[in-house]
Amino acid sequence: MMARCLLVNPPFYRIWGSHYNGMSLGLSYIASSLNAAGHDAWVYNADYCDDERYKTLHQIFEDFDHSHLDFTLSNPCLRDAVNRIVEFDPDFVGYTCYTALVPVVALLTREVRKAVPGVKQVVGGPHAALDANTRRLIPDADFVVQGEGEAVMRNIVDGSAGESGTISASRITDLDSLPFPERVKFWPQSERPLDVAYLSTARGCPWRCAYCASPNIWPRVFCRSPANVLTEITGVTRCHLGPQDGGSVETQGEVGANGKLKIRDNASLYIIDDTFTFNKRRAIEIMRGLEIPWKCEARADTITEEIAQAMAGSGCVRAKIGVESGSERILRAINKGETKDDMRRGISLLQKHGVPVTIYLMAGFPDETDDDLRQTIAFARELRPDYCSISMVAPYYGTRLYKDALASGLPVDRAPWECFFHQHNSGLLNNRLSRDLVEELWGLCDIQNYK
């Protein structure tokens, strides 16, 4: 029997006066799996905002101390999300949940339960994957899924998973067996166009950085075949709402005479793997099939001359490199697994071949000093990236930083939920850093610093 299913990315940045207009690939994979099984599944990004006026991440950081987040229905973002879900009239609702989203998902599930008493509600995502107490935190969830949700969600919807419970999903080892993620059925249709040019070629990361939850969610890396990846790319689409017909799908790509996809309009493909370049042979094989603008996440110590040349030649418009700190002491403490010289070499190779570079930087590590932070600022200026993406360290649930903080007596298990995201300034793990230096770090977001 066909079920009506809605997969929800809850609002969070909208609550801060900003937005997230990207694509949740996890939800889209689950939607496509349900649709392939004969159900009617849609994806709803409740963090979407089409207002061109919004806070930058730097402004969210600056306003943190004065923000009074309202996790009640008096908040228009949350009220709107509840109304949209209820309007859909679902049989099943699935929510992705990061740690900072726990109170938001708790409210949504509670209010949706009141409005649609018979609905079955499922919570998954990073926090659910790591916290066995998620159902206690979100009591109106019928199911909590720990791990990959495609097969489990089908079982829940088909009725073979029981009435409720916490379910640990087995790893999906053959990623080629999954249907390509849903890129058409987005709710509500009036919020199109959406950016759907997101791509995942692998799940997991070989490294074990202390601040990252990925090693605990994906203890082993599984990859899609290059052929499977390139087949998906030729089907990338973008959705547009037609003025008369209530919506249409316009193909954003076209296959040229050489069999390679070329993108029309102004979008670029975003390869969201933790580290796209971790396997040189595989990455180059995928790049050889690309002739579209694309960007990716990478590590500097995986960038060789051959990789950098292939990235430039295949149309890479942005390589996002995790630098995190300019202090060798901090890099060792967070188990980064690479040195500043590794970063210098990799980034200089990208720049040599004309690949634009974004570097990720963080502040607020335990035991980080003002001198460490000065080294980070100096190193960023030395590297001369095209852009700096700045974050404050957040001890995400299940990471080594979280466990170490608990063991040291820090009350991270009682911290406000809003501290568990990149733009907080609570000093949760380290409140000894100079505010002026932290502000100087955030100022690196201004590209003019590198001219």
Secondary structure, DSSP 8 states (H G I E B T S, - for coil): ---EEEEEE--SGGGGT----S--HHHHHHHHHHHHTT-EEEEEETT----S----HHHHHHHGGG-----STTSHHHHHHHHHHHHH--SEEEEE--GGGHHHHHHHHHHHHHHSTT-EEEEESHHHHH-TTHHHHSTT-SEEEES--HHHHHHHHHTTT-SSEEEE------GGGS-----S-BSSGGG------EE-SEE--S---TT-SHHHH-SS-EE--HHHHHHHHTT-EEEE--TTTS-EEEE-EEE-TTS-EEE-TT--EEE--TTGGGSHHHHHHHHTT--S-EEEEE-GGG--HHHHHHHHHTTEEEEEEEEE-S-HHHHHHTT----HHHHHHHHHHHHHTT--EEEEEEE--TT--HHHHHHHHHHHHHH--SEEEEEE----TTSHHHHHHHHTT--GGGS-GGGSSTT--S-SS---S-HHHHHHHHGGGSGGGG-
